[in-house]
Amino acid sequence: MRDSKQLLQYFLFEESQIYVTQHKCNKIFIHNKYVSIKLLFFINFYCMKKYSEAELELLNIQIGCMLRLSRLQKGLSQFVLAEQLNSNPTAIGRIERFEHSSPWDKIYAISQILEIEFCELFILKDKKELLSIVKETLKLETKLTEEKERYYKSLENLIAKKFNKPKS
């Protein structure tokens, strides 16, 4: 039985004739147009960071915030985005507000339409970066009501609280 490093080398050099490089934030770049699904699964499985429960909560918040920011930057309403996905605006809103865990295929479809690097969504940003995303999103809101202002303020407080919470 090969260990994971040997197996990765086998896939990279013997099977697929590709190579990978690793970015400082542990993002892996694959340099080949034709990569097998088996290889992608292997790389993702063995190279993913294990997140604590608190970090997973922050990751859900981050995904929603990044999707909303990208949607607003492209000038799309939830309705228009939902139409492109054959979905409904309520579902888009729930994902952006991280009201429940969303299936990865729905997040993937949204990221494709919004032209967001899917894997980038799952690399947890630090507190400062995430709060910056919230502030930038707030600036892009065209229909800013008092309720939305309160939402963004509570979101900032929630992020600060989650980052200050001891890791479980």
Secondary structure, DSSP 4 states (H G I P E B T S, - for coil): ---HHHHHHIIIIIIS---EEE-TTS-EEE--S---HHHHHHHHHHHPPPPPHHHHHHHHHHHHHHHHHHHHHTT--HHHHHHHHTS-HHHHHHHHTT-SPPPHHHHHHHHHHHT--GGGGGSPPPHHHHHHHHHHHHHH-SS--HHHHHHHHHHHHHHHHHHHSPP-
